[in-house]
Amino acid sequence: MALQVVLLLLLCLTTATTSSSSVMSELAKPGCPDKCGNITVPYPFGMGDDPRCYREEFGFQLICNHTFTPPKLFAPGISIREDRKGEEIDYWSTDKVVEVEEVSLQGQLRVYSFMGYSCYNNSSIVSPNTTSFLMNMSDTPYTYSDTHNIFTAIGCDARAYIVSGIASTVWYRGRRFQHGCFSFCEGKNKTLEGTNPGMGYCQTTIPNTRGLKYFSCTLEAVNKNFSSSDFNPCLFSFMADKEWYNFSVADLFGFDFYTKNRGRVPTVMDWSIENESCENVTMRNATTYACGNNSGCHKSPNELGYLCKCLDGYQGNPYLQHGCQDINECSDPTLNDCLPSTICTNTAGSYNCSCPSGTEGDGRRNGSGCIPIPPPPPSQTKFRVIQVCIGIGLGMVLLLASYWLYHVLKKRQIKKRKGIFYKRNGGMLLERQISSKEGNVEKIKVFTVDELAKATDQYNENRILGQGGQGTVYKGMLSDGRIVAIKKSKIVDESQLEQFINEVVILSQINHKNVVKLLGCCLETEVPLLVYEFISGGTLFYNIHYQSEDFLLTWDNRLRIATEVAGAIAYLHLATSIPIYHRDIKSSNILLDDKGRAKVSDFGTSRSIAIDKTHLTTMVQGTFGYLDPEYFQSSQLTEKSDVYSFGVVLVELLTGEEPISFTRPLEGRSIVTYFISAIMGNRLFEILDAQVLKDGRKHELQKVANIAKICLSLNGKERPTMKEVALELEGLRRSEGYSHVE
């Protein structure tokens, strides 16, 4: 009899172990493969021709290629475009393009993506086989992970930039984000001494924006003399898992780095189910809802859909109907918190600990445990009721007093923080400036934080006019009914606060019809807020590249806008008490009012300079495509830096092209190179905008093109001043032959 009991217990234990094992290993649907070589493929992903094995949406069917040993896993639907010596090569949805390294139910896919490279000798490009490439994952459940990947460029005198974008079915459409970095070498010996970012290699993070669907990379040399090609003949660029790459000086030598990694790098992709939020998808037909029993819907990292997760107390694959199985915490003492003397009872998704008779409590080690129950004396029962009532009354009084005290202390803390921010942001300095400027300072309005919070409806997202590298601009309405633009900067340099206050005073005194008026500021916040007049007509960039029916950019309008902008910049350089260099002149920083009149805006990176100085040494700031190359190399900011940027805007007005465009040939990606090449090849009228050709007179177009050309001179000394440019454009509008530009 005893032997039969032992055998029965062993049989039950074996059955339980087998059942537990089957639950843990149930990752794919019954009858469907869940392995490709050494890689586990859980549902909703699947392989083979049986549509039951994977979710219906395109992208969840993976391809297991058994011609390799062991077999390799590939993801279809990701398109690759390479540019080799000007020849574009497309790879569309083949099983040889993107290899999968790992599939995770936590919403990530680890794949191998391509590496770009360009090799040079002392005189020319030798093999730019992959100087530009693009990966597009539109119409797939995948997006690039902005938290796990980083963009890297390796090599001397290398410039690499990427354009990434949010989900779209068409190349280069939708919202785009452009980032890049530069890498330089100061000779072979100095390069080998250290591994500082920017020396031999550089890295930049991907925009902190969810849902990036495509990624385009261009790699090129900055220094066309190729002075470092003797020890660093090749440049490389890639986007990879940020934990994967550590710089080594050996990577600069030859082509070994590319060969060693077989031209590929590990990249992390986020994936999600459908293009729906959890709130919407659970209200739809249950047949399309991806989450199985005992699981919940969670927002995906890419914010384009949702993921499923087993509820607490369950484990398994949440995408299978019965994939999440209850964990029997009572079967393993390490899984529960019950005391040895208690009885553990497993429940669905949890467990209970029951105390022995004569004791009370939750029976848990980290809880109240099990305490013996003492019988209360009959005489104390009435007294205990009185104690409870008194305790409840005192508790209510203490609760109300605490609530009142909390609000009083909170108001004091807020007031104290406002005072600290006001002093730290230069409030006392501004007061001294106001008292010293006498009558001029009454133009400056110092707003309170409550005024601006009310004006923007507590900085409601619906009030956002635009976002950029310097901060966010909100539309607000003051108590007197005026509509204003309120700029909330991202960061502030405390060492520059005195200069910031001085420049606020200077900018507030600027009174030019083509410069956005600074109305005032608020110093009671962690980062100072600036209040400008509101301009309703949008940016010049938008009106050039997405022309509105309300305002047609005829040639006369373009020439007028160019003349107004040139006059405004010349005013900042010459007419103010202290010269002001804007440092970020671009078409998106030029606003148009309701009459189409130009207004120069966004002085977030501008700098004033003493009258007796010709330049200012600063950390390089600006925008790709508009940045003065001389300023970039020397870090010396002069008035000619604004002249170069204005020249780029002038070319935009002439051609209607964007400063950096991946739709143009590789050698013409930069609008400056594209424009100068057309001028030198007598092809000016081939690249001009159709509206410009229709309206403009040939000699006027040629003259404005010549002004743009000289503004874009690499040597700043060869560029005209903004005053000369303004006079030339104004003269051109009035009559012919009026020249101030040599």
matplotlib code that plots the C-alpha trace (Angstrom):
import matplotlib.pyplot as plt

x = [0.0, 2.8, 4.6, 1.4, 1.1, 4.7, 4.2, 1.0, 2.9, 5.7, 3.2, 1.4, 4.8, 5.8, 2.5, 2.8, 6.4, 5.4, 2.4, 4.5, 7.1, 4.5, 3.2, 6.6, 7.5, 4.2, 5.4, 3.9, 0.5, 0.0, 1.6, 3.6, 7.4, 8.9, 12.6, 14.8, 18.3, 19.2, 16.5, 13.2, 10.2, 7.2, 3.7, 2.5, 5.6, 5.7, 7.3, 6.1, 3.1, 0.4, -1.3, -2.5, 1.1, 1.5, -0.7, -2.4, -0.8, 2.2, 5.5, 4.8, 5.6, 9.3, 11.4, 13.6, 16.3, 17.5, 20.3, 22.5, 23.9, 22.4, 19.3, 19.0, 16.0, 15.1, 12.4, 10.6, 9.1, 12.2, 13.4, 17.1, 18.3, 22.1, 23.8, 27.0, 28.9, 25.7, 23.9, 20.9, 20.3, 17.1, 16.5, 12.8, 11.5, 14.0, 15.0, 18.7, 18.4, 17.7, 18.8, 17.0, 19.2, 16.6, 12.8, 11.5, 7.9, 8.7, 8.3, 11.8, 13.5, 17.3, 18.4, 21.6, 21.5, 23.9, 27.1, 28.0, 31.6, 33.7, 37.3, 39.7, 43.3, 45.4, 43.5, 40.1, 37.4, 38.4, 35.3, 32.3, 30.3, 28.0, 28.3, 24.6, 21.9, 18.3, 16.2, 12.4, 10.1, 6.8, 3.8, 5.6, 5.1, 8.7, 10.2, 13.7, 14.3, 15.4, 16.4, 18.6, 20.4, 23.0, 24.4, 28.2, 30.7, 34.3, 37.2, 39.1, 37.5, 34.2, 30.8, 27.8, 24.2, 21.0, 17.4, 14.8, 11.1, 7.7, 5.5, 4.7, 4.1, 6.0, 9.8, 10.7, 7.1, 5.6, 7.6, 11.3, 14.2, 17.8, 20.8, 24.5, 28.0, 31.6, 34.8, 38.3, 41.9, 44.8, 47.5, 48.2, 50.1, 47.6, 44.7, 46.2, 46.8, 43.2, 39.7, 37.7, 34.4, 35.0, 38.6, 38.6, 35.0, 31.7, 28.3, 24.9, 21.6, 18.5, 15.7, 13.6, 10.5, 8.6, 7.5, 10.6, 10.0, 12.8, 16.5, 18.7, 22.5, 25.0, 28.7, 31.3, 34.6, 34.8, 38.4, 38.8, 42.6, 42.4, 45.4, 44.8, 44.1, 47.6, 46.7, 42.9, 41.7, 38.2, 35.2, 32.4, 28.9, 26.1, 23.2, 23.6, 22.8, 24.5, 26.0, 27.6, 30.4, 33.5, 35.9, 39.4, 42.1, 42.7, 39.3, 40.8, 43.3, 42.3, 39.1, 39.5, 36.7, 34.2, 35.5, 35.6, 31.9, 31.0, 29.5, 26.7, 25.8, 23.2, 20.3, 17.3, 13.8, 10.6, 7.4, 3.8, 0.3, -1.8, -1.9, -4.3, -4.1, -5.2, -8.3, -9.6, -8.5, -10.3, -13.6, -13.3, -14.2, -12.7, -11.4, -8.9, -7.7, -4.3, -4.1, -5.2, -6.8, -5.2, -3.3, -3.6, -3.0, 0.0, 1.3, 4.2, 7.6, 7.1, 3.6, 2.2, 0.3, 0.1, 1.8, 0.3, 1.6, 0.6, -1.2, 0.6, 0.6, 0.7, 3.4, 3.7, 3.0, 0.3, -0.5, -1.8, -5.4, -4.4, -0.7, -0.8, -1.0, -1.4, 1.8, 1.4, 3.2, 2.4, 4.5, 7.7, 8.5, 10.7, 7.6, 5.4, 5.7, 3.8, 5.2, 6.1, 3.2, 0.6, -1.3, -0.7, -3.7, -3.1, -5.7, -6.0, -3.1, -2.3, -2.2, -3.5, -1.7, -4.1, -3.0, -3.6, -6.6, -6.3, -4.1, -4.9, -3.0, -2.1, 0.3, 3.1, 6.7, 6.7, 3.2, 1.5, 2.3, 0.2, -0.4, -2.3, -5.7, -6.1, -9.7, -10.9, -12.2, -15.9, -15.5, -13.3, -15.6, -17.6, -14.4, -12.9, -15.9, -15.4, -11.7, -12.5, -14.9, -12.4, -9.7, -11.8, -12.7, -9.1, -8.1, -10.5, -9.2, -5.6, -6.5, -8.1, -5.3, -2.7, -4.5, -4.6, -1.0, 0.1, -1.5, 0.0, 3.5, 3.1, 2.2, 5.2, 7.5, 6.2, 6.7, 10.2, 11.1, 9.8, 12.1, 15.1, 14.5, 14.1, 17.4, 19.3, 17.9, 19.2, 16.2, 18.3, 20.6, 17.6, 16.3, 19.6, 19.6, 16.0, 17.0, 20.1, 18.3, 15.8, 13.1, 14.1, 13.4, 9.7, 9.4, 10.5, 7.7, 8.5, 5.7, 4.8, 4.8, 1.0, 0.3, 2.0, 0.6, -2.9, -2.1, -1.1, -3.9, -1.2, 1.1, -1.5, -0.1, -2.8, -1.1, 2.2, 3.3, 6.6, 9.4, 13.1, 16.6, 16.3, 12.9, 9.1, 7.0, 3.4, 0.6, -0.9, -3.4, -2.5, -5.1, -5.4, -6.4, -3.0, -2.0, 1.7, 4.2, 5.9, 9.2, 10.0, 13.7, 15.1, 18.3, 20.1, 23.8, 24.1, 27.5, 25.9, 23.0, 24.6, 25.0, 21.5, 20.0, 22.0, 20.8, 17.2, 17.5, 19.1, 16.6, 13.7, 14.9, 15.0, 12.3, 12.5, 9.5, 11.2, 12.3, 10.0, 9.5, 10.5, 7.8, 9.2, 10.3, 9.5, 12.3, 10.3, 10.7, 13.7, 14.4, 13.6, 10.6, 10.6, 7.4, 7.4, 4.7, 2.7, 3.2, 0.3, 1.5, 3.8, 7.5, 9.2, 10.3, 6.7, 5.6, 8.5, 8.3, 4.5, 3.1, -0.2, -3.1, -3.6, -0.2, 1.5, 5.3, 5.7, 9.1, 8.3, 7.3, 10.4, 12.6, 10.8, 11.1, 14.9, 15.3, 13.4, 15.4, 18.7, 17.7, 16.7, 20.0, 22.0, 20.1, 21.1, 24.7, 25.0, 22.1, 21.8, 23.9, 25.8, 26.1, 24.0, 25.0, 21.9, 23.9, 21.0, 19.6, 17.4, 14.0, 12.2, 13.4, 11.9, 8.1, 5.5, 2.7, -0.8, 0.4, 3.4, 5.9, 9.1, 10.0, 13.4, 12.8, 14.4, 17.3, 17.9, 21.5, 22.3, 25.3, 26.1, 29.7, 31.6, 31.9, 35.7, 35.8, 35.5, 34.6, 33.6, 34.9, 31.9, 30.9, 29.6, 25.8, 23.6, 21.6, 23.0, 22.8, 22.9, 26.1, 29.1, 32.0, 34.6, 32.8, 32.5, 36.3, 37.5, 34.6, 35.0, 31.6, 31.6, 29.0, 30.0, 28.6, 25.1, 25.9, 26.6, 23.4, 21.5, 23.0, 21.5, 18.1, 18.5, 19.2, 16.1, 14.0, 15.5, 15.3, 12.5, 14.9, 15.6, 19.1, 19.7, 17.7, 18.1, 16.1, 19.0, 22.1, 24.7, 27.1, 24.2, 22.7, 23.8, 22.0, 25.2, 27.1, 24.0, 23.7, 27.4, 27.8, 24.9, 26.4, 29.8, 28.2, 26.0, 22.9, 21.4, 18.0, 17.7, 17.5, 15.3, 11.8, 9.0, 7.2, 10.5, 11.1, 7.5, 7.6, 11.2, 13.2, 16.3, 18.8, 17.2, 17.5, 21.1, 21.9, 20.3, 22.1, 25.4, 24.6, 23.9, 27.1, 29.3, 27.5, 28.4, 32.1, 34.2, 36.4, 34.5, 36.6, 35.3, 31.7, 29.9, 28.5, 24.7, 24.5, 25.9, 23.6, 20.6, 21.5, 22.0, 18.7, 16.8, 18.5, 17.6, 13.9, 14.0, 16.2, 18.9, 22.7, 22.6, 25.6, 27.2, 28.6, 32.0]
y = [0.0, 2.4, 1.6, 2.5, 5.9, 6.7, 5.8, 7.9, 10.9, 10.5, 10.3, 13.6, 15.3, 14.3, 15.4, 18.8, 19.3, 18.4, 20.7, 23.5, 22.9, 23.0, 26.3, 27.9, 26.6, 27.5, 30.5, 29.6, 28.4, 24.6, 22.9, 26.0, 26.2, 28.4, 28.1, 29.2, 27.9, 29.3, 32.0, 31.7, 33.1, 33.7, 34.5, 37.1, 36.5, 33.2, 31.4, 29.2, 29.4, 28.6, 32.0, 30.7, 30.8, 34.6, 37.7, 38.9, 42.3, 42.6, 42.3, 39.5, 36.7, 36.1, 34.0, 31.2, 30.5, 26.8, 27.1, 28.4, 26.2, 26.9, 28.5, 32.2, 34.4, 37.4, 40.2, 41.1, 44.5, 46.6, 48.4, 49.4, 52.0, 52.5, 55.1, 53.8, 56.3, 58.1, 54.8, 54.1, 50.4, 49.2, 46.0, 45.4, 42.9, 40.1, 37.4, 38.5, 42.1, 42.4, 39.5, 39.1, 38.4, 38.3, 38.6, 39.9, 39.8, 43.1, 44.9, 44.8, 43.2, 43.1, 43.1, 43.6, 46.8, 48.2, 50.2, 53.1, 53.7, 55.9, 55.4, 58.1, 58.6, 61.8, 63.1, 61.7, 59.3, 55.7, 53.7, 55.6, 52.4, 53.2, 57.0, 57.2, 54.7, 54.7, 52.1, 52.4, 50.4, 52.0, 49.6, 47.3, 47.1, 48.2, 51.6, 52.6, 52.6, 56.1, 54.9, 51.9, 53.2, 55.8, 57.2, 56.9, 58.2, 56.9, 58.6, 61.9, 65.0, 63.2, 64.7, 62.4, 63.4, 61.5, 62.2, 60.2, 60.4, 59.3, 56.7, 57.2, 55.3, 57.6, 58.4, 61.6, 62.6, 63.3, 64.8, 64.6, 65.0, 65.9, 65.2, 64.8, 65.1, 66.0, 64.1, 65.7, 64.7, 66.9, 64.8, 61.1, 61.3, 63.6, 61.5, 58.3, 60.0, 60.0, 58.9, 62.0, 62.3, 64.4, 63.3, 60.3, 59.5, 61.2, 60.2, 61.7, 60.5, 60.0, 62.6, 61.9, 61.3, 58.1, 56.3, 56.8, 54.7, 55.6, 56.4, 58.0, 58.5, 60.5, 60.3, 62.6, 64.2, 67.8, 68.5, 67.9, 68.0, 64.5, 65.3, 62.3, 59.7, 58.2, 56.7, 56.9, 56.2, 55.1, 56.7, 54.7, 55.5, 53.5, 53.5, 50.7, 49.5, 52.1, 49.3, 47.6, 50.0, 51.3, 53.4, 52.0, 53.9, 50.7, 51.3, 54.3, 52.2, 50.7, 48.7, 46.1, 47.6, 47.0, 43.6, 42.5, 43.3, 42.1, 45.5, 45.2, 46.4, 45.3, 47.7, 47.7, 48.1, 48.6, 46.8, 47.0, 45.7, 47.8, 51.6, 52.0, 53.1, 50.8, 53.0, 52.5, 49.0, 47.4, 48.8, 47.1, 43.7, 41.1, 39.1, 41.9, 42.4, 40.9, 40.3, 36.9, 35.9, 37.1, 39.8, 43.6, 46.2, 48.6, 51.6, 50.5, 52.3, 53.7, 55.0, 53.9, 51.0, 48.7, 45.7, 42.9, 41.9, 39.1, 40.3, 40.1, 36.5, 35.1, 34.2, 33.1, 34.5, 37.2, 37.1, 33.5, 33.0, 30.9, 31.9, 33.6, 30.8, 31.2, 31.0, 28.5, 30.5, 27.8, 25.2, 26.9, 28.7, 31.2, 32.5, 33.3, 35.3, 32.9, 32.0, 28.3, 27.8, 29.1, 27.4, 28.7, 28.6, 29.4, 31.7, 33.0, 35.4, 35.5, 33.4, 33.6, 32.8, 31.4, 31.7, 28.8, 28.7, 31.1, 33.6, 36.5, 38.5, 38.2, 35.3, 37.0, 37.5, 41.1, 41.7, 41.5, 37.8, 35.6, 37.1, 35.2, 36.6, 37.7, 37.5, 41.1, 41.6, 42.3, 45.5, 47.1, 46.7, 49.9, 51.8, 50.7, 52.0, 55.5, 55.3, 54.5, 57.5, 59.9, 58.6, 59.1, 62.7, 63.6, 62.0, 64.2, 67.3, 66.4, 65.6, 69.0, 70.8, 68.9, 69.8, 73.5, 73.5, 71.7, 74.4, 77.2, 75.7, 75.0, 78.6, 79.8, 77.3, 78.5, 82.1, 81.3, 79.4, 82.4, 84.7, 82.3, 82.0, 85.8, 86.5, 83.6, 84.7, 88.2, 90.0, 92.3, 93.1, 93.9, 96.3, 98.1, 98.2, 99.6, 102.3, 103.3, 103.5, 106.0, 106.7, 103.9, 101.1, 101.6, 99.5, 96.5, 94.6, 92.1, 89.6, 87.3, 83.5, 83.5, 86.0, 83.9, 80.6, 82.1, 83.6, 80.1, 78.1, 76.5, 75.9, 73.8, 71.7, 73.2, 76.6, 75.4, 77.4, 75.6, 73.6, 73.7, 73.2, 76.4, 75.8, 75.9, 78.8, 79.2, 81.4, 83.4, 86.2, 88.8, 90.2, 93.4, 91.2, 91.4, 88.2, 87.4, 84.6, 83.3, 81.4, 78.9, 78.0, 74.5, 75.5, 78.5, 79.0, 80.7, 82.1, 84.0, 85.6, 89.0, 89.0, 87.6, 90.5, 93.1, 91.6, 91.6, 95.3, 95.9, 93.8, 95.4, 98.8, 97.6, 99.3, 98.1, 97.2, 94.0, 92.7, 90.9, 93.1, 91.8, 92.9, 91.7, 88.7, 86.6, 85.7, 83.7, 80.4, 78.0, 79.1, 82.7, 83.2, 85.8, 87.5, 88.7, 90.2, 87.6, 87.2, 85.3, 84.6, 81.6, 81.1, 82.0, 78.3, 77.1, 79.7, 78.7, 75.0, 74.5, 77.5, 78.8, 79.9, 82.9, 84.4, 83.7, 84.1, 86.0, 87.2, 90.8, 89.4, 87.3, 90.3, 92.5, 90.0, 89.6, 93.4, 93.7, 90.9, 92.3, 95.7, 94.2, 92.3, 95.4, 97.4, 94.8, 95.0, 98.8, 100.8, 99.4, 100.8, 97.6, 95.4, 92.2, 89.1, 86.9, 83.6, 81.6, 83.3, 80.8, 80.8, 79.2, 82.1, 84.7, 85.2, 86.8, 89.0, 89.1, 91.5, 89.3, 91.6, 89.9, 89.8, 88.5, 86.4, 83.9, 85.6, 82.6, 82.1, 85.8, 87.6, 91.2, 92.4, 95.5, 98.2, 98.2, 94.4, 92.8, 89.2, 87.1, 83.6, 81.3, 77.7, 76.9, 77.1, 77.3, 75.1, 72.5, 74.0, 77.6, 77.5, 79.6, 77.2, 79.8, 80.2, 76.4, 76.0, 79.0, 79.4, 83.2, 84.9, 88.0, 90.0, 88.0, 84.8, 86.3, 87.3, 83.7, 82.5, 85.2, 84.0, 80.6, 82.1, 84.1, 80.9, 79.3, 82.2, 81.8, 78.0, 77.0, 74.2, 73.1, 73.7, 70.0, 67.6, 63.9, 64.1, 65.8, 63.9, 63.1, 65.9, 68.4, 67.5, 70.9, 73.7, 75.8, 73.2, 72.7, 76.5, 77.3, 74.3, 75.6, 79.1, 77.8, 75.6, 78.4, 76.4, 79.0, 79.2, 75.4, 75.4, 78.4, 78.0, 77.9, 80.9, 82.9, 82.1, 83.1, 86.5, 87.6, 89.5, 87.8, 90.5, 90.8, 87.1, 87.1, 90.0, 88.5, 85.2, 87.1, 88.7, 85.3, 83.9, 86.5, 86.2, 82.5, 83.1, 80.7, 83.5, 85.9, 88.9, 88.4, 88.7, 92.1, 93.7, 93.4, 97.2, 96.8, 93.8, 95.8, 98.8, 96.6, 94.9, 98.1, 99.7, 96.7, 97.1, 100.8, 100.9, 99.1, 99.5, 100.5, 98.6, 98.6, 95.0, 94.7]
z = [0.0, 0.9, -2.4, -4.3, -2.5, -3.4, -7.0, -7.1, -5.7, -8.2, -11.1, -9.9, -9.5, -13.0, -14.5, -12.7, -13.9, -17.5, -17.4, -16.0, -18.7, -21.4, -20.1, -20.1, -23.5, -25.2, -27.2, -30.6, -31.7, -31.6, -34.7, -35.6, -35.4, -32.7, -33.6, -36.5, -35.7, -32.3, -32.4, -30.6, -32.6, -30.4, -31.6, -33.0, -35.1, -37.0, -40.0, -42.8, -45.2, -42.6, -42.0, -38.7, -37.3, -37.3, -37.0, -40.1, -40.4, -42.8, -41.0, -38.5, -41.0, -40.7, -43.1, -41.9, -44.5, -44.1, -46.7, -43.8, -41.1, -38.6, -40.3, -40.3, -39.6, -41.9, -41.6, -44.8, -45.8, -44.9, -48.0, -48.5, -50.9, -51.5, -53.5, -55.1, -57.3, -58.1, -59.0, -56.8, -56.0, -54.3, -52.3, -51.7, -49.2, -49.9, -47.5, -47.9, -46.7, -42.9, -40.7, -37.3, -34.3, -31.5, -31.1, -27.8, -26.5, -24.7, -28.0, -29.5, -32.5, -32.8, -36.4, -38.5, -40.5, -43.0, -42.5, -44.8, -45.9, -48.2, -49.1, -50.4, -51.5, -51.7, -54.7, -55.1, -53.9, -54.6, -53.7, -52.4, -52.7, -49.9, -49.3, -48.9, -47.9, -46.7, -44.7, -44.8, -42.6, -43.6, -43.6, -41.1, -37.3, -36.8, -35.8, -34.8, -31.0, -30.0, -26.5, -27.5, -30.7, -31.4, -34.6, -35.0, -37.6, -37.7, -39.5, -39.9, -41.3, -41.6, -41.8, -41.4, -41.1, -40.9, -41.7, -39.9, -40.0, -38.6, -40.2, -43.9, -47.0, -49.2, -49.1, -47.3, -46.4, -43.0, -40.0, -40.4, -38.0, -39.1, -36.9, -37.6, -36.3, -37.3, -36.7, -37.1, -36.8, -36.0, -37.5, -37.0, -33.7, -32.0, -33.1, -31.6, -28.2, -27.1, -27.8, -27.1, -29.1, -32.2, -32.5, -34.8, -34.3, -33.3, -32.0, -31.8, -30.3, -32.4, -31.9, -28.8, -31.0, -31.1, -34.3, -36.5, -39.6, -41.9, -41.6, -44.3, -43.8, -45.9, -45.3, -46.8, -46.2, -45.0, -46.1, -49.8, -49.5, -47.9, -45.7, -43.4, -46.1, -45.7, -42.3, -42.4, -46.0, -45.1, -43.3, -41.8, -40.4, -38.9, -36.5, -33.9, -30.4, -28.1, -26.1, -29.1, -30.2, -28.2, -30.2, -30.9, -32.8, -34.8, -36.5, -38.3, -40.3, -43.6, -44.3, -41.5, -39.4, -42.3, -43.1, -39.4, -39.0, -42.5, -43.3, -40.8, -37.2, -34.6, -34.5, -32.1, -33.5, -31.6, -32.7, -31.8, -32.6, -35.0, -35.2, -32.3, -28.7, -25.8, -25.2, -28.8, -29.6, -26.6, -27.9, -31.2, -32.3, -30.0, -33.0, -33.8, -30.2, -29.8, -26.1, -24.7, -21.5, -18.2, -20.0, -20.4, -23.0, -22.6, -24.6, -26.8, -26.6, -30.2, -29.3, -32.6, -31.2, -28.2, -26.6, -24.4, -21.0, -18.6, -15.5, -12.1, -11.0, -14.5, -17.0, -20.6, -24.0, -23.7, -27.4, -27.3, -26.2, -23.2, -23.2, -19.7, -17.1, -13.4, -11.3, -8.5, -5.8, -3.2, -5.1, -4.3, -1.0, -2.8, -4.7, -1.7, 1.5, 3.8, 7.3, 7.8, 10.2, 7.8, 5.0, 1.5, -0.8, -4.5, -6.2, -9.8, -10.1, -6.4, -3.2, 0.4, 3.7, 6.4, 10.1, 12.4, 14.7, 17.7, 15.8, 13.5, 10.8, 7.1, 7.7, 5.7, 6.7, 5.6, 6.9, 10.2, 10.5, 12.9, 16.3, 19.2, 19.8, 23.5, 24.8, 25.7, 29.3, 29.3, 31.4, 28.7, 25.8, 26.4, 27.1, 23.8, 21.9, 23.5, 22.6, 19.0, 18.7, 20.3, 18.0, 14.9, 16.0, 16.7, 13.4, 11.5, 13.2, 12.5, 8.9, 8.3, 10.1, 8.0, 4.8, 5.7, 6.8, 3.6, 1.4, 3.4, 3.2, -0.5, -1.3, 0.7, -1.1, -4.5, -3.6, -2.3, -5.5, -7.6, -5.7, -6.0, -9.8, -10.1, -8.5, -10.2, -13.6, -13.2, -11.9, -9.7, -12.6, -14.8, -12.2, -12.1, -16.0, -15.8, -13.3, -15.4, -18.8, -17.6, -20.2, -22.6, -20.2, -19.8, -23.0, -21.0, -19.3, -16.6, -16.5, -13.6, -14.1, -13.3, -16.1, -18.7, -17.4, -17.7, -21.2, -22.5, -20.7, -18.5, -21.5, -23.2, -26.1, -28.4, -27.9, -29.3, -32.4, -33.0, -31.4, -32.1, -30.6, -28.5, -27.0, -27.5, -28.6, -27.4, -28.6, -25.7, -25.0, -22.3, -20.0, -22.2, -25.2, -27.0, -28.8, -28.2, -28.8, -25.6, -25.9, -23.3, -23.6, -22.8, -21.0, -19.6, -19.0, -15.6, -16.5, -19.4, -17.3, -17.2, -21.0, -21.3, -19.3, -21.3, -24.6, -23.3, -22.7, -26.1, -28.0, -26.3, -27.6, -31.2, -33.2, -36.8, -38.9, -40.1, -36.7, -34.3, -31.3, -27.9, -25.5, -22.2, -20.1, -17.1, -14.6, -12.0, -13.7, -13.8, -17.4, -18.4, -20.6, -23.5, -24.8, -28.5, -30.7, -32.5, -36.3, -38.0, -41.5, -40.8, -41.7, -44.9, -45.1, -45.1, -47.7, -50.0, -49.8, -49.1, -51.0, -49.6, -51.8, -49.5, -50.3, -53.6, -53.6, -56.9, -57.9, -56.8, -53.4, -53.1, -54.0, -51.5, -48.7, -49.5, -49.4, -46.1, -44.4, -45.6, -44.2, -40.9, -40.5, -41.5, -38.9, -36.2, -37.3, -37.6, -36.2, -32.7, -29.8, -29.7, -32.8, -32.7, -34.7, -35.1, -35.7, -36.9, -40.0, -41.9, -43.7, -40.7, -38.5, -40.9, -40.2, -42.5, -41.2, -42.6, -45.3, -46.3, -44.7, -43.4, -39.7, -38.5, -35.3, -32.9, -31.2, -29.0, -30.2, -31.1, -29.5, -29.0, -29.5, -28.3, -30.9, -30.8, -31.6, -35.0, -33.9, -31.0, -30.2, -29.3, -29.2, -32.7, -33.0, -36.0, -38.4, -41.0, -44.5, -43.3, -41.1, -42.2, -42.9, -41.8, -38.5, -38.1, -38.6, -36.4, -33.9, -34.6, -35.1, -37.3, -39.2, -42.3, -40.7, -41.0, -44.6, -45.5, -43.9, -45.7, -49.0, -48.4, -47.8, -51.0, -52.9, -51.4, -52.7, -56.2, -56.5, -54.1, -53.0, -49.3, -47.9, -47.5, -49.8, -50.4, -53.6, -55.3, -56.6, -54.0, -55.0, -54.8, -51.5, -50.1, -51.8, -51.8, -53.8, -56.0, -56.7, -57.2, -59.5, -61.7, -61.8, -62.8, -65.5, -66.9, -65.8, -63.5, -65.3, -65.2, -61.4, -60.7, -59.3, -62.0, -60.4, -60.4, -64.1, -64.9, -63.2, -63.1, -65.6, -66.8, -65.9, -62.4, -61.7, -62.9, -60.6, -57.5, -58.2, -58.4, -55.0, -53.5, -55.0, -53.4, -50.1, -50.1, -50.6, -48.4, -47.4, -45.2, -46.3, -49.8, -48.7, -48.7, -45.6, -45.0, -45.5, -49.0, -49.8, -48.6, -50.7, -53.8, -53.4, -52.7, -55.7, -57.9, -56.9, -57.9, -61.0, -62.8, -62.4, -58.7, -57.3, -53.9, -54.1, -55.6]

ax = plt.figure().add_subplot(projection="3d")
ax.plot(x, y, z, "-o")
ax.set_aspect("equal")
plt.show()
